[in-house]
Amino acid sequence: MGVASLSIIYASIIISSMFLPPIMIKNLGCKWTVVAGMGCYVSYSLGNLYPGWYTLMPTSVILGLGGAPLWSAKCTYLTISGNTQAAAQGKRAPDVINQYFGIFFFIFQSSGVWGNLMSSLIFGQDTKIAEIPEEQLRTCGVTECGLVVQSNGTTPRPAQEVVQTLLGCYIGAGVLAMLIVAVFLDDIDRDRASRFREKREPFCKTFLATFRLLKDWRLLLVIPLTMYSGFEQSFLSGEYTKNYVTCALGIHYIGFVMMCFGATNSISSFLFGRLARYTGRAALMCLAAATNLSCIITFLLWKPDPKQLHVFFLLAALWGMADAVWQTQTNALYGILFPRDKEAAFANYRMWESLGFVISFAYSSFLCLEYKLYIMLGVLVLAAVTYPIVERHEHMHPTLTQENAENTSTKIMCQTQM
């Protein structure tokens, strides 16, 4: 039921990304689209209070439908804010946008620390730690093929009161976040949304905005990079935690390893968001690719050993550092490349990233771990070939921000009239 729920979530996100973000953002504005999307996430936590097919499946669909508009609105909001500040202070828009995304993902990725810490403290009290048998250690890592980890004892399900306490904390945090956004966040594009509603553009034009952007060759070339983001995130949260951490150390270590990943990801997001103005986006992308490549080779060659505890945390930290680059720089890249179609651009980002998740889930139970690593490596190599083409073109022919494009058009009109 859990795998089915995750599959439905990401499938719904793909469908939602195709149509909903431009419609919702243009009609409601970024602020209220974020509030509505967060409400969809809270509904999923409510469904987990009494998990079952009739509660999890509908709320999974609701979460998926709200996920794409939420993330697209967030990215659009940060891009508009970055362009506005850059224009007001005479700075380069890409530098400010990178900084904004760095700050956002610094806060966002820290949720992995607090969420895992909360669950570890609550559920960790009931965990009966069993010693990992030697025969199981021989099956960890790339030798795994359809491994089902067998436990020496039975771990009882936590009391329902404990589960509801944890979910209550998650629901409370979600509702509080909705209230903070609704009350305090500036409605930065309210006027633009009002003008859009007054114009009443044809429904099909907005409905198909995500697909129309696929005519741009630059978007097609960054799709492998976007899909790789989904592949690498699903690998760490699924394959690494199961076939390395749980297999060799035990399930009680997952929370601590993921806390290490979240902390490194959070700090790196903040640092790389500021560092990008000095090094450029391409240098950080190369660093992330080299880091992931080194980790993938390690996963292929390394035999997990409980005595090498530091290696488990080191790999998670390196993966978190690379993921920070993928998240901050790829999001910023979409905002920079498509300033006039931000809503459709970020909808495409979420759609192709979710497709990477769905493909990973689809073959998760059918392929050996070694083949999964080779597939992920192949996508990384493909992204390393296509992304530099876009980066070089952007370096040679920088894309004007929407504000600069409008100013340029105004100057041309004035010169023509003179």
Disulfide bonds with the S-S distance in Angstrom:
Cys140-Cys247 1.92
Cys145-Cys368 2.00
